[in-house]
C-alpha cells in the first residue's frame, strides 16, 4: 500500500495483468488539485480507496 498512488506502481501479483499503474496516481492528483486527499487501505478482501474533497 505505501506505493499505491505512485505512477506506474503495480503489485507484484498483478504484473502480468494489463494496465499501466496510472489509475490511482490520477485519483490522487485530481483529489490534490481540489484540495483533497486520497487514501487506500487493505480490507482483508482487497483494497478500499477513499477520496476526501472539502466542500
LUMLUMDREN-2810 file (N, C-alpha, C; in Angstrom, 1 decimal):
<atoms>
<atom><aa>X</aa><ch>A</ch><at>N</at><xx>0.8</xx><yy>-1.2</yy><zz>0.0</zz></atom>
<atom><aa>X</aa><ch>A</ch><at>CA</at><xx>0.0</xx><yy>0.0</yy><zz>0.0</zz></atom>
<atom><aa>X</aa><ch>A</ch><at>C</at><xx>0.8</xx><yy>1.3</yy><zz>0.0</zz></atom>
<atom><aa>X</aa><ch>A</ch><at>N</at><xx>2.1</xx><yy>1.3</yy><zz>0.5</zz></atom>
<atom><aa>X</aa><ch>A</ch><at>CA</at><xx>2.8</xx><yy>2.5</yy><zz>0.5</zz></atom>
<atom><aa>X</aa><ch>A</ch><at>C</at><xx>3.0</xx><yy>3.2</yy><zz>-0.8</zz></atom>
<atom><aa>X</aa><ch>A</ch><at>N</at><xx>3.1</xx><yy>2.3</yy><zz>-1.9</zz></atom>
<atom><aa>X</aa><ch>A</ch><at>CA</at><xx>3.3</xx><yy>2.9</yy><zz>-3.2</zz></atom>
<atom><aa>X</aa><ch>A</ch><at>C</at><xx>2.1</xx><yy>2.8</yy><zz>-4.1</zz></atom>
<atom><aa>X</aa><ch>A</ch><at>N</at><xx>0.9</xx><yy>2.6</yy><zz>-3.5</zz></atom>
<atom><aa>X</aa><ch>A</ch><at>CA</at><xx>-0.3</xx><yy>2.5</yy><zz>-4.3</zz></atom>
<atom><aa>X</aa><ch>A</ch><at>C</at><xx>-0.6</xx><yy>3.7</yy><zz>-5.2</zz></atom>
<atom><aa>X</aa><ch>A</ch><at>N</at><xx>-0.2</xx><yy>4.9</yy><zz>-4.8</zz></atom>
<atom><aa>X</aa><ch>A</ch><at>CA</at><xx>-0.5</xx><yy>6.1</yy><zz>-5.5</zz></atom>
<atom><aa>X</aa><ch>A</ch><at>C</at><xx>0.7</xx><yy>6.6</yy><zz>-6.4</zz></atom>
<atom><aa>X</aa><ch>A</ch><at>N</at><xx>1.8</xx><yy>5.8</yy><zz>-6.4</zz></atom>
<atom><aa>X</aa><ch>A</ch><at>CA</at><xx>2.9</xx><yy>6.2</yy><zz>-7.2</zz></atom>
<atom><aa>X</aa><ch>A</ch><at>C</at><xx>2.6</xx><yy>5.9</yy><zz>-8.7</zz></atom>
<atom><aa>X</aa><ch>A</ch><at>N</at><xx>3.1</xx><yy>6.7</yy><zz>-9.6</zz></atom>
<atom><aa>X</aa><ch>A</ch><at>CA</at><xx>2.9</xx><yy>6.4</yy><zz>-11.0</zz></atom>
<atom><aa>X</aa><ch>A</ch><at>C</at><xx>3.6</xx><yy>5.2</yy><zz>-11.4</zz></atom>
<atom><aa>X</aa><ch>A</ch><at>N</at><xx>3.0</xx><yy>4.4</yy><zz>-12.2</zz></atom>
<atom><aa>X</aa><ch>A</ch><at>CA</at><xx>3.5</xx><yy>3.1</yy><zz>-12.7</zz></atom>
<atom><aa>X</aa><ch>A</ch><at>C</at><xx>3.7</xx><yy>2.0</yy><zz>-11.7</zz></atom>
<atom><aa>X</aa><ch>A</ch><at>N</at><xx>3.1</xx><yy>2.2</yy><zz>-10.5</zz></atom>
<atom><aa>X</aa><ch>A</ch><at>CA</at><xx>3.2</xx><yy>1.2</yy><zz>-9.4</zz></atom>
<atom><aa>X</aa><ch>A</ch><at>C</at><xx>2.2</xx><yy>0.1</yy><zz>-9.7</zz></atom>
<atom><aa>X</aa><ch>A</ch><at>N</at><xx>2.7</xx><yy>-1.2</yy><zz>-9.6</zz></atom>
<atom><aa>X</aa><ch>A</ch><at>CA</at><xx>1.9</xx><yy>-2.3</yy><zz>-9.8</zz></atom>
<atom><aa>X</aa><ch>A</ch><at>C</at><xx>2.3</xx><yy>-3.3</yy><zz>-8.7</zz></atom>
<atom><aa>X</aa><ch>A</ch><at>N</at><xx>1.3</xx><yy>-4.0</yy><zz>-8.1</zz></atom>
<atom><aa>X</aa><ch>A</ch><at>CA</at><xx>1.6</xx><yy>-5.0</yy><zz>-7.1</zz></atom>
<atom><aa>X</aa><ch>A</ch><at>C</at><xx>2.3</xx><yy>-6.2</yy><zz>-7.9</zz></atom>
<atom><aa>X</aa><ch>A</ch><at>N</at><xx>3.2</xx><yy>-6.8</yy><zz>-7.2</zz></atom>
<atom><aa>X</aa><ch>A</ch><at>CA</at><xx>3.9</xx><yy>-8.0</yy><zz>-7.8</zz></atom>
<atom><aa>X</aa><ch>A</ch><at>C</at><xx>3.0</xx><yy>-9.0</yy><zz>-8.4</zz></atom>
<atom><aa>X</aa><ch>A</ch><at>N</at><xx>1.9</xx><yy>-9.3</yy><zz>-7.7</zz></atom>
<atom><aa>X</aa><ch>A</ch><at>CA</at><xx>0.9</xx><yy>-10.3</yy><zz>-8.1</zz></atom>
<atom><aa>X</aa><ch>A</ch><at>C</at><xx>0.2</xx><yy>-9.9</yy><zz>-9.4</zz></atom>
<atom><aa>X</aa><ch>A</ch><at>N</at><xx>0.1</xx><yy>-8.6</yy><zz>-9.7</zz></atom>
<atom><aa>X</aa><ch>A</ch><at>CA</at><xx>-0.6</xx><yy>-8.1</yy><zz>-10.9</zz></atom>
<atom><aa>X</aa><ch>A</ch><at>C</at><xx>0.2</xx><yy>-7.7</yy><zz>-12.0</zz></atom>
<atom><aa>X</aa><ch>A</ch><at>N</at><xx>1.5</xx><yy>-8.0</yy><zz>-12.0</zz></atom>
<atom><aa>X</aa><ch>A</ch><at>CA</at><xx>2.4</xx><yy>-7.5</yy><zz>-13.0</zz></atom>
<atom><aa>X</aa><ch>A</ch><at>C</at><xx>2.1</xx><yy>-8.2</yy><zz>-14.4</zz></atom>
<atom><aa>X</aa><ch>A</ch><at>N</at><xx>1.4</xx><yy>-9.3</yy><zz>-14.4</zz></atom>
<atom><aa>X</aa><ch>A</ch><at>CA</at><xx>1.1</xx><yy>-10.0</yy><zz>-15.7</zz></atom>
<atom><aa>X</aa><ch>A</ch><at>C</at><xx>-0.2</xx><yy>-9.6</yy><zz>-16.2</zz></atom>
<atom><aa>X</aa><ch>A</ch><at>N</at><xx>-1.0</xx><yy>-8.8</yy><zz>-15.4</zz></atom>
<atom><aa>X</aa><ch>A</ch><at>CA</at><xx>-2.3</xx><yy>-8.3</yy><zz>-15.8</zz></atom>
<atom><aa>X</aa><ch>A</ch><at>C</at><xx>-2.1</xx><yy>-7.0</yy><zz>-16.6</zz></atom>
<atom><aa>X</aa><ch>A</ch><at>N</at><xx>-3.1</xx><yy>-6.7</yy><zz>-17.5</zz></atom>
<atom><aa>X</aa><ch>A</ch><at>CA</at><xx>-3.0</xx><yy>-5.4</yy><zz>-18.3</zz></atom>
<atom><aa>X</aa><ch>A</ch><at>C</at><xx>-3.1</xx><yy>-4.2</yy><zz>-17.4</zz></atom>
<atom><aa>X</aa><ch>A</ch><at>N</at><xx>-2.5</xx><yy>-3.1</yy><zz>-17.8</zz></atom>
<atom><aa>X</aa><ch>A</ch><at>CA</at><xx>-2.7</xx><yy>-1.9</yy><zz>-17.0</zz></atom>
<atom><aa>X</aa><ch>A</ch><at>C</at><xx>-1.3</xx><yy>-1.2</yy><zz>-16.9</zz></atom>
<atom><aa>X</aa><ch>A</ch><at>N</at><xx>-1.3</xx><yy>0.1</yy><zz>-16.8</zz></atom>
<atom><aa>X</aa><ch>A</ch><at>CA</at><xx>0.0</xx><yy>0.8</yy><zz>-16.7</zz></atom>
<atom><aa>X</aa><ch>A</ch><at>C</at><xx>0.3</xx><yy>1.2</yy><zz>-15.3</zz></atom>
<atom><aa>X</aa><ch>A</ch><at>N</at><xx>-0.6</xx><yy>1.1</yy><zz>-14.3</zz></atom>
<atom><aa>X</aa><ch>A</ch><at>CA</at><xx>-0.3</xx><yy>1.5</yy><zz>-13.0</zz></atom>
<atom><aa>X</aa><ch>A</ch><at>C</at><xx>-0.5</xx><yy>3.0</yy><zz>-12.8</zz></atom>
<atom><aa>X</aa><ch>A</ch><at>N</at><xx>-1.3</xx><yy>3.7</yy><zz>-13.6</zz></atom>
<atom><aa>X</aa><ch>A</ch><at>CA</at><xx>-1.5</xx><yy>5.1</yy><zz>-13.5</zz></atom>
<atom><aa>X</aa><ch>A</ch><at>C</at><xx>-2.8</xx><yy>5.5</yy><zz>-12.9</zz></atom>
<atom><aa>X</aa><ch>A</ch><at>N</at><xx>-3.8</xx><yy>4.5</yy><zz>-12.7</zz></atom>
<atom><aa>X</aa><ch>A</ch><at>CA</at><xx>-5.1</xx><yy>4.8</yy><zz>-12.2</zz></atom>
<atom><aa>X</aa><ch>A</ch><at>C</at><xx>-5.2</xx><yy>5.6</yy><zz>-10.9</zz></atom>
<atom><aa>X</aa><ch>A</ch><at>N</at><xx>-4.5</xx><yy>5.0</yy><zz>-9.9</zz></atom>
<atom><aa>X</aa><ch>A</ch><at>CA</at><xx>-4.6</xx><yy>5.6</yy><zz>-8.6</zz></atom>
<atom><aa>X</aa><ch>A</ch><at>C</at><xx>-3.7</xx><yy>6.9</yy><zz>-8.5</zz></atom>
<atom><aa>X</aa><ch>A</ch><at>N</at><xx>-2.7</xx><yy>7.0</yy><zz>-9.3</zz></atom>
<atom><aa>X</aa><ch>A</ch><at>CA</at><xx>-1.9</xx><yy>8.2</yy><zz>-9.4</zz></atom>
<atom><aa>X</aa><ch>A</ch><at>C</at><xx>-2.8</xx><yy>9.4</yy><zz>-9.9</zz></atom>
<atom><aa>X</aa><ch>A</ch><at>N</at><xx>-3.7</xx><yy>9.1</yy><zz>-10.9</zz></atom>
<atom><aa>X</aa><ch>A</ch><at>CA</at><xx>-4.6</xx><yy>10.1</yy><zz>-11.4</zz></atom>
<atom><aa>X</aa><ch>A</ch><at>C</at><xx>-5.6</xx><yy>10.5</yy><zz>-10.3</zz></atom>
<atom><aa>X</aa><ch>A</ch><at>N</at><xx>-6.1</xx><yy>9.5</yy><zz>-9.6</zz></atom>
<atom><aa>X</aa><ch>A</ch><at>CA</at><xx>-7.1</xx><yy>9.7</yy><zz>-8.5</zz></atom>
<atom><aa>X</aa><ch>A</ch><at>C</at><xx>-6.4</xx><yy>10.7</yy><zz>-7.5</zz></atom>
<atom><aa>X</aa><ch>A</ch><at>N</at><xx>-5.2</xx><yy>10.4</yy><zz>-7.1</zz></atom>
<atom><aa>X</aa><ch>A</ch><at>CA</at><xx>-4.5</xx><yy>11.2</yy><zz>-6.1</zz></atom>
<atom><aa>X</aa><ch>A</ch><at>C</at><xx>-4.3</xx><yy>12.7</yy><zz>-6.6</zz></atom>
<atom><aa>X</aa><ch>A</ch><at>N</at><xx>-3.9</xx><yy>12.8</yy><zz>-7.9</zz></atom>
<atom><aa>X</aa><ch>A</ch><at>CA</at><xx>-3.7</xx><yy>14.1</yy><zz>-8.5</zz></atom>
<atom><aa>X</aa><ch>A</ch><at>C</at><xx>-5.0</xx><yy>14.9</yy><zz>-8.6</zz></atom>
<atom><aa>X</aa><ch>A</ch><at>N</at><xx>-6.1</xx><yy>14.3</yy><zz>-8.9</zz></atom>
<atom><aa>X</aa><ch>A</ch><at>CA</at><xx>-7.3</xx><yy>15.0</yy><zz>-9.0</zz></atom>
<atom><aa>X</aa><ch>A</ch><at>C</at><xx>-7.8</xx><yy>15.5</yy><zz>-7.6</zz></atom>
<atom><aa>X</aa><ch>A</ch><at>N</at><xx>-7.7</xx><yy>14.6</yy><zz>-6.7</zz></atom>
<atom><aa>X</aa><ch>A</ch><at>CA</at><xx>-8.0</xx><yy>14.9</yy><zz>-5.3</zz></atom>
<atom><aa>X</aa><ch>A</ch><at>C</at><xx>-7.2</xx><yy>16.1</yy><zz>-4.8</zz></atom>
<atom><aa>X</aa><ch>A</ch><at>N</at><xx>-5.9</xx><yy>16.0</yy><zz>-5.0</zz></atom>
<atom><aa>X</aa><ch>A</ch><at>CA</at><xx>-5.0</xx><yy>17.1</yy><zz>-4.6</zz></atom>
<atom><aa>X</aa><ch>A</ch><at>C</at><xx>-5.3</xx><yy>18.4</yy><zz>-5.3</zz></atom>
<atom><aa>X</aa><ch>A</ch><at>N</at><xx>-5.6</xx><yy>18.4</yy><zz>-6.5</zz></atom>
<atom><aa>X</aa><ch>A</ch><at>CA</at><xx>-5.9</xx><yy>19.6</yy><zz>-7.3</zz></atom>
<atom><aa>X</aa><ch>A</ch><at>C</at><xx>-7.1</xx><yy>20.3</yy><zz>-6.7</zz></atom>
<atom><aa>X</aa><ch>A</ch><at>N</at><xx>-8.0</xx><yy>19.6</yy><zz>-6.0</zz></atom>
<atom><aa>X</aa><ch>A</ch><at>CA</at><xx>-9.2</xx><yy>20.2</yy><zz>-5.4</zz></atom>
<atom><aa>X</aa><ch>A</ch><at>C</at><xx>-9.0</xx><yy>20.4</yy><zz>-3.9</zz></atom>
<atom><aa>X</aa><ch>A</ch><at>N</at><xx>-7.8</xx><yy>20.3</yy><zz>-3.4</zz></atom>
<atom><aa>X</aa><ch>A</ch><at>CA</at><xx>-7.5</xx><yy>20.5</yy><zz>-2.0</zz></atom>
<atom><aa>X</aa><ch>A</ch><at>C</at><xx>-7.9</xx><yy>19.3</yy><zz>-1.2</zz></atom>
<atom><aa>X</aa><ch>A</ch><at>N</at><xx>-8.0</xx><yy>18.1</yy><zz>-1.7</zz></atom>
<atom><aa>X</aa><ch>A</ch><at>CA</at><xx>-8.4</xx><yy>16.9</yy><zz>-1.0</zz></atom>
<atom><aa>X</aa><ch>A</ch><at>C</at><xx>-7.3</xx><yy>15.9</yy><zz>-0.9</zz></atom>
<atom><aa>X</aa><ch>A</ch><at>N</at><xx>-7.6</xx><yy>14.7</yy><zz>-0.5</zz></atom>
<atom><aa>X</aa><ch>A</ch><at>CA</at><xx>-6.7</xx><yy>13.7</yy><zz>-0.3</zz></atom>
<atom><aa>X</aa><ch>A</ch><at>C</at><xx>-7.3</xx><yy>12.4</yy><zz>-0.8</zz></atom>
<atom><aa>X</aa><ch>A</ch><at>N</at><xx>-6.4</xx><yy>11.4</yy><zz>-1.1</zz></atom>
<atom><aa>X</aa><ch>A</ch><at>CA</at><xx>-6.9</xx><yy>10.1</yy><zz>-1.4</zz></atom>
<atom><aa>X</aa><ch>A</ch><at>C</at><xx>-6.1</xx><yy>9.1</yy><zz>-0.6</zz></atom>
<atom><aa>X</aa><ch>A</ch><at>N</at><xx>-6.7</xx><yy>8.0</yy><zz>-0.1</zz></atom>
<atom><aa>X</aa><ch>A</ch><at>CA</at><xx>-6.0</xx><yy>7.1</yy><zz>0.7</zz></atom>
<atom><aa>X</aa><ch>A</ch><at>C</at><xx>-6.5</xx><yy>5.7</yy><zz>0.4</zz></atom>
<atom><aa>X</aa><ch>A</ch><at>N</at><xx>-5.7</xx><yy>4.7</yy><zz>0.6</zz></atom>
<atom><aa>X</aa><ch>A</ch><at>CA</at><xx>-6.0</xx><yy>3.3</yy><zz>0.4</zz></atom>
<atom><aa>X</aa><ch>A</ch><at>C</at><xx>-5.7</xx><yy>2.5</yy><zz>1.6</zz></atom>
<atom><aa>X</aa><ch>A</ch><at>N</at><xx>-6.5</xx><yy>1.5</yy><zz>1.8</zz></atom>
<atom><aa>X</aa><ch>A</ch><at>CA</at><xx>-6.2</xx><yy>0.6</yy><zz>2.9</zz></atom>
<atom><aa>X</aa><ch>A</ch><at>C</at><xx>-6.6</xx><yy>-0.9</yy><zz>2.5</zz></atom>
<atom><aa>X</aa><ch>A</ch><at>N</at><xx>-6.0</xx><yy>-1.8</yy><zz>3.2</zz></atom>
<atom><aa>X</aa><ch>A</ch><at>CA</at><xx>-6.2</xx><yy>-3.2</yy><zz>2.9</zz></atom>
<atom><aa>X</aa><ch>A</ch><at>C</at><xx>-7.4</xx><yy>-3.6</yy><zz>3.8</zz></atom>
<atom><aa>X</aa><ch>A</ch><at>N</at><xx>-8.4</xx><yy>-4.2</yy><zz>3.2</zz></atom>
<atom><aa>X</aa><ch>A</ch><at>CA</at><xx>-9.6</xx><yy>-4.6</yy><zz>4.0</zz></atom>
<atom><aa>X</aa><ch>A</ch><at>C</at><xx>-9.6</xx><yy>-6.1</yy><zz>4.3</zz></atom>
<atom><aa>X</aa><ch>A</ch><at>N</at><xx>-8.6</xx><yy>-6.8</yy><zz>3.8</zz></atom>
<atom><aa>X</aa><ch>A</ch><at>CA</at><xx>-8.7</xx><yy>-8.3</yy><zz>4.0</zz></atom>
<atom><aa>X</aa><ch>A</ch><at>C</at><xx>-9.3</xx><yy>-9.0</yy><zz>2.8</zz></atom>
<atom><aa>X</aa><ch>A</ch><at>N</at><xx>-10.2</xx><yy>-8.2</yy><zz>2.1</zz></atom>
<atom><aa>X</aa><ch>A</ch><at>CA</at><xx>-10.9</xx><yy>-8.8</yy><zz>1.0</zz></atom>
<atom><aa>X</aa><ch>A</ch><at>C</at><xx>-10.5</xx><yy>-8.0</yy><zz>-0.3</zz></atom>
<atom><aa>X</aa><ch>A</ch><at>N</at><xx>-9.4</xx><yy>-7.2</yy><zz>-0.2</zz></atom>
<atom><aa>X</aa><ch>A</ch><at>CA</at><xx>-9.0</xx><yy>-6.4</yy><zz>-1.2</zz></atom>
<atom><aa>X</aa><ch>A</ch><at>C</at><xx>-8.7</xx><yy>-5.0</yy><zz>-0.7</zz></atom>
<atom><aa>X</aa><ch>A</ch><at>N</at><xx>-8.5</xx><yy>-4.0</yy><zz>-1.6</zz></atom>
<atom><aa>X</aa><ch>A</ch><at>CA</at><xx>-8.2</xx><yy>-2.7</yy><zz>-1.2</zz></atom>
<atom><aa>X</aa><ch>A</ch><at>C</at><xx>-9.5</xx><yy>-1.8</yy><zz>-1.2</zz></atom>
<atom><aa>X</aa><ch>A</ch><at>N</at><xx>-9.5</xx><yy>-0.8</yy><zz>-0.3</zz></atom>
<atom><aa>X</aa><ch>A</ch><at>CA</at><xx>-10.6</xx><yy>0.2</yy><zz>-0.3</zz></atom>
<atom><aa>X</aa><ch>A</ch><at>C</at><xx>-9.9</xx><yy>1.5</yy><zz>-0.5</zz></atom>
<atom><aa>X</aa><ch>A</ch><at>N</at><xx>-10.4</xx><yy>2.3</yy><zz>-1.5</zz></atom>
<atom><aa>X</aa><ch>A</ch><at>CA</at><xx>-9.8</xx><yy>3.6</yy><zz>-1.8</zz></atom>
<atom><aa>X</aa><ch>A</ch><at>C</at><xx>-10.9</xx><yy>4.7</yy><zz>-1.4</zz></atom>
<atom><aa>X</aa><ch>A</ch><at>N</at><xx>-10.4</xx><yy>5.7</yy><zz>-0.7</zz></atom>
<atom><aa>X</aa><ch>A</ch><at>CA</at><xx>-11.3</xx><yy>6.8</yy><zz>-0.3</zz></atom>
<atom><aa>X</aa><ch>A</ch><at>C</at><xx>-10.7</xx><yy>8.1</yy><zz>-0.8</zz></atom>
<atom><aa>X</aa><ch>A</ch><at>N</at><xx>-11.6</xx><yy>8.9</yy><zz>-1.2</zz></atom>
<atom><aa>X</aa><ch>A</ch><at>CA</at><xx>-11.2</xx><yy>10.3</yy><zz>-1.7</zz></atom>
<atom><aa>X</aa><ch>A</ch><at>C</at><xx>-12.0</xx><yy>11.3</yy><zz>-0.8</zz></atom>
<atom><aa>X</aa><ch>A</ch><at>N</at><xx>-11.3</xx><yy>12.2</yy><zz>-0.2</zz></atom>
<atom><aa>X</aa><ch>A</ch><at>CA</at><xx>-11.9</xx><yy>13.3</yy><zz>0.6</zz></atom>
<atom><aa>X</aa><ch>A</ch><at>C</at><xx>-11.6</xx><yy>14.6</yy><zz>-0.1</zz></atom>
<atom><aa>X</aa><ch>A</ch><at>N</at><xx>-12.7</xx><yy>15.3</yy><zz>-0.5</zz></atom>
<atom><aa>X</aa><ch>A</ch><at>CA</at><xx>-12.5</xx><yy>16.6</yy><zz>-1.1</zz></atom>
<atom><aa>X</aa><ch>A</ch><at>C</at><xx>-13.4</xx><yy>17.6</yy><zz>-0.3</zz></atom>
<atom><aa>X</aa><ch>A</ch><at>N</at><xx>-12.8</xx><yy>18.7</yy><zz>0.2</zz></atom>
<atom><aa>X</aa><ch>A</ch><at>CA</at><xx>-13.5</xx><yy>19.6</yy><zz>1.0</zz></atom>
<atom><aa>X</aa><ch>A</ch><at>C</at><xx>-14.6</xx><yy>20.4</yy><zz>0.2</zz></atom>
<atom><aa>X</aa><ch>A</ch><at>N</at><xx>-15.7</xx><yy>20.7</yy><zz>0.9</zz></atom>
<atom><aa>X</aa><ch>A</ch><at>CA</at><xx>-16.8</xx><yy>21.4</yy><zz>0.3</zz></atom>
<atom><aa>X</aa><ch>A</ch><at>C</at><xx>-16.5</xx><yy>22.9</yy><zz>0.1</zz></atom>
</atoms>
